[in-house]
Amino acid sequence: MEIIITSGYDEMSRRCARIIADEIKKKYDIVLGLATGGTPIGTYKELIRLHKEDGLDFSKVKSFNLDEYIGLSPLHKDSYNFFMWENLFKHVNINPGNVYVPQGDTNDPEEFCRWYEEQIKKAGGIDLQLLGIGGDGHIAFNEPGSSFASRTRVKALDKQTIEDNARFFEREEDVPRFAITMGIGTIMEARKILLIVNGEKKADVCARFIEGPVTSQITASALQLHNHATVILDKAAASKLARTEYYNWVRDNKHLVKKWIGR
C-alpha cells in the first residue's frame, strides 16, 4: 500500500479528488466504485468544483456504489442512493443510466446481489474503487469476520456500526440492521483502490489495518494484499502509525525514482 499523510481533512479531500479526476481524464469511460458516509463528502465537493470550474467530464463515467441499507427506498432521505444524488450526481453531468446503487427495497435481495455482480462484470470491472473505513476496521459493510472471498450479498450490521451510523438518523432505533454490500472479493478485483480516512478516533484502527497482520477481523487489512492500493489519511488518523517518517519520505521523494533508473 502507498500511504499518503496529509495535514488535515481538506488536503486529504483535495488529493483524493485530484487522483480520481486524473483517472477520469486518462479514461473518459472509467468505471468508478463509490462510497458514502461523512468522509468522502469533501472529496465529492472538490470533484463538483473541478467539474464546474475545470470542465471535468462525467458524461461517460459509470459508477457502482458499495452498499445500501435493506428496507430503504432509493428516495428515502437516509438511503445511500439519496446521499449520492445530493452530494455528487445531481451536481455533475453523469448519465443517470450509468449510475448503479444497490436497491434497498428489492423484493429479492439475493437475486439482486447476483444481478449487481453481473452488472459490474458487464461494465468491464471497476477501475478505481473509493473506500472509507469503519471504526471496527470494516470496508463497505464487510463487518469483522467477513470472508476475503465474499461477493455482493446481504450482511447483518455489527453493533458498533449501528452505533456509529446512528448520527445520520433521528434515532438509533431507526438504523437498519441489514444492508446489501459489495464483498471483499468484489472490492479486491478493482484495478486500483483508494481509501481515505481522517480523525484521531480512527488512529487505532488505521495502525491495525496498515501495519498490523492481515485478518478478517479487520477487513480493511485485506488491502495489504492488493497490488495498487493507496491510503490517504490526515495527521490525526496517522498519529499511531509506527513508520510515519518512512511514509512521508516516500511521499516527498517519489520524483527521485527516474534519477535512479539505469544507475
Sequence and secondary structure as in RCSB ss.txt:
>XXXX:A:sequence
MEIIITSGYDEMSRRCARIIADEIKKKYDIVLGLATGGTPIGTYKELIRLHKEDGLDFSKVKSFNLDEYIGLSPL
HKDSYNFFMWENLFKHVNINPGNVYVPQGDTNDPEEFCRWYEEQIKKAGGIDLQLLGIGGDGHIAFNEPGSSFAS
RTRVKALDKQTIEDNARFFEREEDVPRFAITMGIGTIMEARKILLIVNGEKKADVCARFIEGPVTSQITASALQL
HNHATVILDKAAASKLARTEYYNWVRDNKHLVKKWIGR
>XXXX:A:secstr
 EEEEESSHHHHHHHHHHHHHHHHHH TT EEEE  SSTTHHHHHHHHHHHHHH    TT EEEESEEETT  TT
STTSHHHHHHHHTGGGS   GGGEE   TT S HHHHHHHHHHHHHHTT  SEEEE   TTS BTTB TT  TT 
 SEEEE  HHHHHHHGGGSSSGGGS SEEEE  HHHHHTSSEEEEEE SGGGHHHHHHHHHS  BTTBGGGGGGG
 SSEEEEEETTTTTT S HHHHHHHHHHGGGHHHHTT 
